Amino acid sequence: MPEAVARPGTVPLARRRLLDSLGPLLREWLPRQRWFAGKGRPITGFELVSATDLLPPGSPQGLIHLLVRVKQPPASAEPPAPRSSDCYQLLIGVHQALPRHLAPALIGHARTGPLSGQTLYEALHDPRLADVLLEALRSRARIGSLCFEHDSETELPAKLPPRVLGAEQSNSSLIYGESYILKLLRRVVEGVNPDLELPLVLARDGCRQVPAPAAWFLADGSAGRGHATETSVLGVMTPFLSGAEGAWELALDALAARRPFTEEAHGLGRATGAVHASLGRALPTVTLGRAQLAVLARAMTDRLDGAAEVVPALREFAPRLRTAFTELGALDPAELAWSAQRVHGDLHLGQCLRQRSGEWSVIDFEGEPARPLAERRLPQPPVRDVAGMLRSFDYAARTLPRTAAQEHAAGPGGSVSDMGSGSAGEDPAAAGPDSSWYAEWAEDCRAAYCAGYAEVAGRDPRADPVLLRAYETDKAVYEVVYESRNRPDWVSVPMAAVRRLAAAAGPR
């Protein structure tokens, strides 16, 4: 890890002084970014992990790659236990005066420190600076602690025009020439990241449902701070599926047109089954015994207890929700048809694309970023992914009527974010006469998805209701916490599932 970073026309900047320029600006800019995980908590300081200049001296502008640890007080009782600091990947453009077309990318004007007088901005929006990343991947460059690689059978073309993917997400993506998409991981952790690990494994196994990585880049931990640390994955490039349609958008279109989505759900089930079958062949599996089931049940119970502390609306339902986990811990392993294996870890409609050919592709194997990396890489029952997709059908069915009702209430120009949601226990899909149609739509999708999955995997998730209910409950609890932190006016959507799952448990 380099001890200094050079800016064009200057002597190398001492690493410890770089934050004199960046710190005041990042305190204001970071909390406004969609991918910043520490919203709602004050930033108390920064630690510069690495700083690498990706442009040579004499260039008319600068491009600084940063890994910055952001220090914040932990949130109280929030599951999983939050870290007091997260490491973020930043690409900072440095210019004397920012061109007008880059004004939306402005971070700020440095007033102190070694970058004083310079304009700093989000470099991904600058085509020239985005091209620097492509060229580094093409040439398999090593710059400071950064290692750029590409697949030996892939020849990346030069000068592919870049553009930033506009969709909101927990990372950032660049599309190059409608041929490739480079996903840059914003929150960086040391170790083997499943977002690169699993697609490489699936590519070697010949799995057609997952785009194979074409290139990637890493931070080599062995180069820094005087002691060996683990390598961190920073970015993964895959073929861009031009013309592909997102499953989430397709589902909402179907709901808006009041037509079934069962054919698509069936295909998604088959694609999920194929991915699980490939992972089960390529990587070790673990038998689920009593001890493993007890560990799963205990972890789910702990997450529920922590969530009830964060979201008071959960407390009245917690005793009945807890029975789902108690039953899981008491389950006879001989009754299960499942073993534990590597899974996607965060599967939902937003992680699936339908190609022009009609085939489904599954993307984004990072898992839930809030969970520790070691946990994300543990073998899990494949039902965990199935439960995530079943919850996603329910989300879609409850999102459309809720959004339509809010837009009507807000009037022309109103937005969902401006509207309150009323009681956290209110069911948004129960407000109108069509509520039963939306509920039936979701149930039909769930049945079609499980049937498609069973055709490929050879086992129907519905045949293990205790396991499936436990994972659906765990996912709904996670969603309640997520929405309470990020979109409080949407808490009612997963709370409707909480009520349904609690009611299924019967009286206390």
C-alpha positions as CSV (number, residue, x, y, z in Angstrom):
1,M,0.0,0.0,0.0
2,P,1.7,3.2,-1.1
3,E,2.6,5.7,1.6
4,A,2.0,8.7,-0.7
5,V,0.0,9.7,-3.7
6,A,1.1,12.1,-6.4
7,R,-1.1,14.8,-7.9
8,P,-0.1,16.3,-11.3
9,G,2.3,19.2,-10.9
10,T,3.0,18.6,-7.2
11,V,5.4,16.7,-5.0
12,P,3.9,13.5,-3.6
13,L,1.3,14.1,-0.9
14,A,1.9,12.7,2.5
15,R,-0.9,10.1,3.1
16,R,-1.7,11.4,6.5
17,R,-2.3,14.9,5.1
18,L,-4.6,13.9,2.3
19,L,-7.6,13.8,4.6
20,D,-7.0,17.4,5.5
21,S,-8.4,18.2,2.1
22,L,-10.9,15.4,1.8
23,G,-12.3,15.0,5.3
24,P,-14.5,18.2,5.5
25,L,-16.0,17.4,2.0
26,L,-16.6,13.7,2.7
27,R,-18.5,14.5,5.9
28,E,-21.1,16.3,3.8
29,W,-21.0,14.1,0.6
30,L,-20.9,10.6,1.9
31,P,-24.3,10.5,3.8
32,R,-26.1,11.6,0.6
33,Q,-24.9,8.6,-1.4
34,R,-27.3,5.7,-1.8
35,W,-24.6,3.2,-1.1
36,F,-23.5,4.7,2.2
37,A,-24.5,2.3,5.0
38,G,-24.1,4.7,7.9
39,K,-27.0,7.0,7.4
40,G,-28.5,8.5,10.5
41,R,-25.2,8.2,12.5
42,P,-22.7,11.1,12.8
43,I,-19.2,10.7,11.2
44,T,-16.6,11.0,13.9
45,G,-13.5,10.6,11.8
46,F,-11.7,9.0,8.9
47,E,-8.7,6.6,8.5
48,L,-7.0,6.5,5.1
49,V,-6.3,2.8,4.3
50,S,-4.8,3.4,0.9
51,A,-4.4,6.1,-1.7
52,T,-3.2,5.4,-5.3
53,D,-2.8,7.9,-8.1
54,L,-4.1,6.2,-11.3
55,L,-2.8,9.0,-13.7
56,P,0.8,9.9,-14.3
57,P,2.3,13.2,-13.3
58,G,1.7,15.9,-15.8
59,S,-1.8,14.9,-16.6
60,P,-4.3,17.8,-16.8
61,Q,-6.4,16.2,-14.1
62,G,-6.0,13.7,-11.3
63,L,-7.6,10.4,-10.5
64,I,-7.1,9.2,-6.9
65,H,-8.3,5.7,-5.8
66,L,-9.0,5.7,-2.1
67,L,-9.9,3.2,0.5
68,V,-11.2,5.2,3.4
69,R,-12.4,3.9,6.8
70,V,-15.3,5.9,8.1
71,K,-15.7,6.0,11.9
72,Q,-19.1,6.2,13.4
73,P,-20.7,5.3,16.7
74,P,-22.5,2.0,16.5
75,A,-26.3,1.9,16.3
76,S,-27.9,0.5,19.4
77,A,-29.2,-3.1,19.4
78,E,-29.4,-3.3,15.7
79,P,-29.1,-6.8,14.1
80,P,-26.6,-7.7,13.0
81,A,-24.2,-6.0,15.4
82,P,-22.9,-3.0,13.4
83,R,-19.2,-2.2,13.0
84,S,-18.1,1.2,14.4
85,S,-16.3,1.8,11.1
86,D,-16.7,0.7,7.5
87,C,-14.2,0.8,4.7
88,Y,-15.4,2.5,1.4
89,Q,-13.9,2.6,-2.0
90,L,-13.8,6.1,-3.6
91,L,-12.6,7.3,-7.0
92,I,-11.9,11.0,-6.8
93,G,-11.4,13.2,-9.8
94,V,-9.2,16.2,-9.3
95,H,-9.5,19.3,-11.5
96,Q,-8.6,22.9,-11.4
97,A,-12.1,23.9,-12.7
98,L,-14.9,21.4,-13.2
99,P,-16.4,21.3,-16.7
100,R,-20.1,22.2,-16.8
101,H,-21.2,18.7,-17.9
102,L,-19.6,17.2,-14.7
103,A,-21.3,19.6,-12.3
104,P,-23.7,16.9,-11.0
105,A,-20.6,14.9,-9.9
106,L,-19.2,17.6,-7.7
107,I,-18.0,16.6,-4.3
108,G,-16.7,20.0,-3.3
109,H,-13.8,22.5,-3.4
110,A,-10.8,21.7,-1.2
111,R,-9.9,24.6,1.0
112,T,-7.2,23.1,3.2
113,G,-4.5,20.5,2.9
114,P,-2.4,19.4,-0.1
115,L,-5.4,19.6,-2.5
116,S,-6.3,23.1,-1.5
117,G,-7.7,25.1,-4.4
118,Q,-8.7,22.0,-6.4
119,T,-12.2,20.8,-7.3
120,L,-13.0,17.3,-6.3
121,Y,-15.7,15.2,-8.0
122,E,-17.0,11.6,-8.5
123,A,-14.7,10.3,-11.1
124,L,-17.0,7.6,-12.5
125,H,-19.0,10.3,-14.3
126,D,-16.0,11.5,-16.2
127,P,-15.6,9.3,-19.4
128,R,-11.9,10.0,-19.6
129,L,-11.3,8.8,-16.0
130,A,-13.6,5.8,-16.5
131,D,-11.5,4.8,-19.5
132,V,-8.5,4.6,-17.2
133,L,-10.1,1.7,-15.3
134,L,-10.9,-0.1,-18.6
135,E,-7.3,0.3,-19.8
136,A,-6.0,-1.0,-16.5
137,L,-8.2,-4.1,-16.8
138,R,-7.1,-4.6,-20.4
139,S,-3.4,-4.4,-19.6
140,R,-3.6,-6.4,-16.3
141,A,-1.9,-3.4,-14.6
142,R,-0.5,-3.4,-11.1
143,I,-0.6,0.1,-9.7
144,G,0.5,0.4,-6.1
145,S,-1.6,-2.1,-4.1
146,L,-4.2,-2.4,-6.9
147,C,-4.1,-5.5,-9.1
148,F,-6.2,-5.6,-12.3
149,E,-6.9,-8.9,-14.0
150,H,-9.0,-10.3,-16.8
151,D,-10.1,-13.7,-17.9
152,S,-7.4,-15.4,-20.0
153,E,-9.9,-16.2,-22.7
154,T,-11.3,-12.6,-22.8
155,E,-9.8,-9.9,-24.9
156,L,-11.3,-6.6,-23.8
157,P,-11.6,-4.0,-26.6
158,A,-10.1,-0.5,-26.0
159,K,-12.0,2.8,-26.0
160,L,-15.4,1.4,-25.1
161,P,-17.6,4.5,-24.3
162,P,-18.5,4.4,-20.6
163,R,-21.7,5.5,-18.9
164,V,-22.8,5.2,-15.2
165,L,-25.7,2.9,-14.6
166,G,-28.4,5.2,-13.2
167,A,-30.4,2.7,-11.0
168,E,-30.1,3.1,-7.3
169,Q,-28.1,0.3,-5.7
170,S,-25.7,-0.5,-2.8
171,N,-22.7,-0.3,-5.2
172,S,-21.9,1.6,-8.4
173,S,-21.7,0.3,-12.0
174,L,-20.2,1.5,-15.2
175,I,-21.4,0.2,-18.6
176,Y,-18.8,0.1,-21.3
177,G,-20.0,0.2,-24.9
178,E,-23.1,-1.9,-24.2
179,S,-20.7,-4.8,-24.0
180,Y,-19.5,-5.0,-20.4
181,I,-20.7,-3.8,-17.0
182,L,-18.1,-3.1,-14.2
183,K,-19.6,-3.3,-10.7
184,L,-17.5,-1.3,-8.2
185,L,-18.0,-2.5,-4.6
186,R,-18.4,0.5,-2.4
187,R,-18.2,-1.1,1.1
188,V,-15.0,-3.1,1.0
189,V,-14.2,-6.0,3.3
190,E,-11.1,-8.1,3.5
191,G,-11.3,-11.7,2.2
192,V,-12.8,-13.7,-0.6
193,N,-15.9,-11.9,-1.8
194,P,-18.7,-14.2,-3.1
195,D,-19.5,-11.7,-5.8
196,L,-16.4,-12.8,-7.6
197,E,-15.9,-16.3,-6.1
198,L,-19.3,-17.8,-6.9
199,P,-19.6,-16.6,-10.5
200,L,-16.1,-18.0,-11.2
201,V,-17.1,-21.3,-9.7
202,L,-20.4,-21.4,-11.7
203,A,-18.6,-20.5,-15.0
204,R,-16.2,-23.4,-14.5
205,D,-19.2,-25.7,-14.0
206,G,-20.8,-24.4,-17.2
207,C,-23.8,-22.8,-15.5
208,R,-25.5,-20.7,-18.2
209,Q,-27.8,-18.8,-15.8
210,V,-24.9,-16.6,-14.4
211,P,-22.8,-14.2,-16.4
212,A,-19.1,-15.3,-16.2
213,P,-16.6,-12.6,-14.9
214,A,-14.6,-11.1,-17.7
215,A,-12.3,-9.0,-15.5
216,W,-11.8,-7.8,-11.9
217,F,-9.5,-5.8,-9.7
218,L,-8.3,-6.3,-6.1
219,A,-6.5,-4.5,-3.3
220,D,-3.5,-6.6,-2.5
221,G,-3.3,-6.5,1.3
222,S,0.2,-7.9,1.4
223,A,1.5,-4.6,0.1
224,G,0.5,-2.4,3.0
225,R,0.8,-1.3,6.6
226,G,3.9,-3.4,7.4
227,H,2.0,-6.6,7.9
228,A,0.1,-9.1,5.8
229,T,-3.6,-8.5,5.4
230,E,-6.1,-10.3,3.2
231,T,-6.8,-9.3,-0.4
232,S,-10.1,-7.4,-1.0
233,V,-12.2,-7.5,-4.1
234,L,-12.9,-4.0,-5.4
235,G,-14.7,-4.5,-8.8
236,V,-16.0,-7.2,-11.1
237,M,-16.7,-6.9,-14.8
238,T,-19.2,-9.2,-16.6
239,P,-20.8,-9.2,-20.0
240,F,-23.6,-6.6,-20.2
241,L,-26.8,-8.3,-21.1
242,S,-28.0,-5.6,-23.5
243,G,-31.8,-5.6,-23.9
244,A,-32.3,-7.7,-20.8
245,E,-35.3,-6.8,-18.7
246,G,-35.4,-6.8,-14.9
247,A,-37.7,-9.2,-13.2
248,W,-38.8,-6.6,-10.7
249,E,-39.9,-4.2,-13.4
250,L,-41.6,-7.0,-15.4
251,A,-43.5,-8.0,-12.3
252,L,-44.7,-4.5,-11.7
253,D,-45.7,-4.2,-15.4
254,A,-47.8,-7.4,-15.0
255,L,-49.5,-6.1,-11.9
256,A,-50.2,-2.7,-13.6
257,A,-51.8,-4.6,-16.6
258,R,-53.6,-7.0,-14.2
259,R,-52.2,-10.0,-15.8
260,P,-50.6,-13.2,-14.3
261,F,-46.9,-13.5,-13.8
262,T,-46.9,-17.3,-13.3
263,E,-45.0,-18.2,-16.5
264,E,-42.2,-15.9,-15.6
265,A,-42.2,-17.1,-12.0
266,H,-42.0,-20.7,-13.2
267,G,-39.0,-19.8,-15.3
268,L,-37.4,-18.0,-12.3
269,G,-37.8,-21.1,-10.2
270,R,-36.1,-23.3,-12.9
271,A,-33.2,-20.8,-13.1
272,T,-32.8,-20.8,-9.3
273,G,-32.8,-24.6,-9.2
274,A,-30.2,-24.7,-11.9
275,V,-27.9,-22.3,-10.0
276,H,-28.3,-24.3,-6.8
277,A,-27.6,-27.6,-8.6
278,S,-24.4,-26.2,-10.1
279,L,-23.2,-24.8,-6.7
280,G,-24.0,-28.1,-5.1
281,R,-21.9,-30.0,-7.6
282,A,-19.0,-27.6,-7.6
283,L,-18.6,-26.8,-3.9
284,P,-18.8,-28.9,-0.7
285,T,-22.2,-29.5,1.0
286,V,-22.9,-30.0,4.7
287,T,-25.4,-32.4,6.3
288,L,-28.0,-30.6,8.4
289,G,-28.0,-32.3,11.8
290,R,-29.6,-31.3,15.1
291,A,-26.6,-29.2,16.0
292,Q,-26.8,-27.2,12.7
293,L,-30.5,-26.7,13.0
294,A,-30.1,-25.5,16.6
295,V,-27.5,-22.9,15.5
296,L,-29.7,-21.7,12.7
297,A,-32.7,-21.4,15.0
298,R,-30.7,-19.6,17.7
299,A,-29.3,-17.0,15.2
300,M,-32.8,-16.3,13.8
301,T,-34.2,-15.9,17.3
302,D,-31.4,-13.5,18.2
303,R,-32.1,-11.4,15.1
304,L,-35.8,-11.2,16.0
305,D,-35.0,-10.1,19.5
306,G,-32.6,-7.4,18.3
307,A,-35.1,-6.3,15.6
308,A,-37.9,-5.9,18.2
309,E,-35.6,-3.6,20.2
310,V,-35.1,-1.4,17.1
311,V,-38.7,-1.5,15.7
312,P,-41.3,-1.4,18.6
313,A,-44.1,-2.5,16.2
314,L,-42.6,-5.9,16.0
315,R,-42.9,-6.6,19.8
316,E,-46.5,-7.7,19.9
317,F,-45.8,-10.3,17.1
318,A,-42.5,-11.5,18.4
319,P,-43.7,-14.4,20.6
320,R,-45.6,-16.0,17.8
321,L,-42.9,-15.3,15.2
322,R,-40.4,-17.0,17.6
323,T,-42.4,-20.2,17.3
324,A,-41.2,-20.6,13.7
325,F,-37.6,-20.7,15.0
326,T,-38.4,-23.0,17.9
327,E,-40.0,-25.5,15.6
328,L,-36.9,-25.3,13.3
329,G,-34.6,-26.1,16.3
330,A,-36.8,-29.0,17.3
331,L,-37.1,-30.5,13.7
332,D,-36.0,-34.1,13.2
333,P,-33.2,-33.9,10.6
334,A,-34.4,-37.2,9.2
335,E,-37.5,-35.3,8.0
336,L,-35.4,-32.9,5.8
337,A,-34.6,-33.4,2.2
338,W,-32.0,-30.6,2.2
339,S,-28.4,-30.3,3.0
340,A,-26.5,-27.0,3.4
341,Q,-24.5,-25.6,0.5
342,R,-23.3,-22.2,-0.9
343,V,-26.3,-20.1,-2.1
344,H,-26.9,-16.7,-3.6
345,G,-27.6,-15.2,-0.2
346,D,-29.8,-12.2,-1.2
347,L,-32.1,-13.5,-3.9
348,H,-35.1,-11.5,-5.0
349,L,-36.7,-10.2,-8.2
350,G,-34.2,-7.3,-8.5
351,Q,-31.3,-9.8,-8.9
352,C,-32.8,-11.5,-12.0
353,L,-32.8,-10.5,-15.7
354,R,-34.7,-11.9,-18.6
355,Q,-32.6,-11.9,-21.7
356,R,-33.9,-11.3,-25.2
357,S,-33.8,-15.1,-25.8
358,G,-36.2,-15.5,-22.9
359,E,-33.6,-17.2,-20.6
360,W,-33.3,-15.9,-17.1
361,S,-30.0,-14.8,-15.6
362,V,-29.1,-14.4,-11.9
363,I,-26.7,-11.6,-10.8
364,D,-25.2,-10.0,-7.7
365,F,-23.8,-12.8,-5.5
366,E,-22.4,-10.4,-2.9
367,G,-25.1,-11.5,-0.4
368,E,-26.6,-9.1,2.2
369,P,-23.8,-6.5,2.6
370,A,-24.8,-5.8,6.2
371,R,-23.8,-9.3,7.2
372,P,-20.2,-10.2,8.0
373,L,-18.3,-11.7,5.0
374,A,-17.6,-15.0,6.9
375,E,-21.3,-15.4,7.5
376,R,-22.2,-14.7,3.9
377,R,-19.8,-17.5,2.8
378,L,-21.3,-20.2,5.1
379,P,-23.2,-23.1,3.6
380,Q,-27.0,-22.6,4.0
381,P,-30.1,-24.6,3.1
382,P,-31.1,-23.5,-0.5
383,V,-34.5,-22.7,0.9
384,R,-33.0,-19.5,2.2
385,D,-32.8,-18.2,-1.4
386,V,-36.3,-19.6,-2.2
387,A,-37.7,-17.7,0.8
388,G,-36.1,-14.5,-0.4
389,M,-37.8,-14.8,-3.8
390,L,-41.2,-15.7,-2.3
391,R,-41.0,-12.5,-0.2
392,S,-40.1,-10.6,-3.3
393,F,-43.4,-11.7,-5.0
394,D,-45.2,-10.5,-2.0
395,Y,-43.4,-7.2,-2.0
396,A,-44.3,-6.6,-5.6
397,A,-48.0,-7.3,-5.0
398,R,-48.1,-4.9,-2.1
399,T,-45.9,-2.2,-3.7
400,L,-48.1,-1.4,-6.7
401,P,-51.4,-0.8,-5.0
402,R,-49.6,1.1,-2.2
403,T,-47.7,3.3,-4.6
404,A,-50.9,4.0,-6.7
405,A,-52.8,4.9,-3.6
406,Q,-50.1,7.3,-2.4
407,E,-49.8,8.9,-5.8
408,H,-53.6,9.5,-5.8
409,A,-53.4,11.0,-2.3
410,A,-50.4,13.1,-3.2
411,G,-52.0,14.5,-6.3
412,P,-50.0,15.6,-9.4
413,G,-46.3,16.0,-8.7
414,G,-46.5,14.1,-5.4
415,S,-44.0,11.4,-4.5
416,V,-44.0,8.4,-2.3
417,S,-41.2,9.7,-0.2
418,D,-43.3,12.7,0.8
419,M,-46.1,10.5,2.1
420,G,-46.5,9.1,5.6
421,S,-47.5,5.4,5.9
422,G,-49.8,5.6,8.8
423,S,-49.6,2.8,11.3
424,A,-46.7,0.4,10.8
425,G,-49.1,-2.5,11.1
426,E,-51.5,-1.2,8.4
427,D,-51.7,-3.4,5.3
428,P,-51.3,-1.2,2.2
429,A,-52.8,-3.9,0.0
430,A,-56.0,-4.1,2.0
431,A,-57.1,-0.5,1.4
432,G,-59.1,-1.2,-1.7
433,P,-61.6,-3.6,-3.2
434,D,-58.9,-5.2,-5.4
435,S,-56.8,-6.4,-2.4
436,S,-57.8,-10.0,-2.9
437,W,-56.7,-10.0,-6.5
438,Y,-53.2,-8.8,-5.6
439,A,-52.9,-11.4,-2.8
440,E,-54.0,-14.2,-5.3
441,W,-51.4,-12.8,-7.8
442,A,-48.6,-13.3,-5.3
443,E,-49.8,-16.7,-4.2
444,D,-50.0,-17.9,-7.8
445,C,-46.4,-16.6,-8.4
446,R,-45.2,-18.4,-5.3
447,A,-46.7,-21.7,-6.4
448,A,-45.4,-21.4,-9.9
449,Y,-41.9,-20.5,-8.7
450,C,-41.8,-23.5,-6.3
451,A,-43.1,-25.8,-9.1
452,G,-40.4,-24.6,-11.5
453,Y,-37.7,-25.0,-8.9
454,A,-38.8,-28.6,-8.2
455,E,-38.6,-29.5,-11.8
456,V,-34.9,-28.8,-11.9
457,A,-33.8,-29.4,-8.3
458,G,-35.9,-32.5,-7.8
459,R,-37.4,-31.3,-4.5
460,D,-40.2,-28.9,-3.8
461,P,-39.5,-26.3,-1.1
462,R,-43.1,-26.5,0.0
463,A,-42.5,-30.1,1.1
464,D,-40.5,-28.7,4.1
465,P,-42.9,-26.1,5.5
466,V,-41.1,-25.7,8.9
467,L,-37.8,-24.8,7.2
468,L,-39.5,-22.6,4.6
469,R,-41.6,-20.7,7.2
470,A,-38.5,-20.1,9.4
471,Y,-36.6,-18.5,6.5
472,E,-39.6,-16.5,5.4
473,T,-40.0,-15.2,8.9
474,D,-36.3,-14.4,9.2
475,K,-36.4,-12.5,5.9
476,A,-39.5,-10.5,6.8
477,V,-37.9,-9.4,10.1
478,Y,-34.8,-8.3,8.2
479,E,-37.0,-6.3,5.8
480,V,-38.7,-4.5,8.7
481,V,-35.4,-3.4,10.1
482,Y,-34.1,-2.4,6.7
483,E,-37.2,-0.3,5.9
484,S,-37.2,1.3,9.3
485,R,-33.7,2.5,8.6
486,N,-33.9,3.5,5.0
487,R,-37.6,4.0,4.0
488,P,-39.7,4.4,7.1
489,D,-42.8,5.0,5.1
490,W,-42.5,1.5,3.6
491,V,-42.3,-0.4,6.9
492,S,-46.0,-1.4,6.5
493,V,-45.1,-3.6,3.5
494,P,-43.0,-6.2,5.4
495,M,-45.2,-5.7,8.5
496,A,-48.1,-7.1,6.5
497,A,-46.0,-10.3,6.1
498,V,-45.1,-10.3,9.8
499,R,-48.8,-10.3,10.6
500,R,-49.6,-13.1,8.2
501,L,-46.7,-15.2,9.5
502,A,-47.6,-14.6,13.1
503,A,-51.2,-15.5,12.5
504,A,-50.1,-18.8,10.9
505,A,-48.5,-19.6,14.3
506,G,-51.8,-19.6,16.0
507,P,-52.5,-18.1,19.5
508,R,-49.7,-17.4,21.9
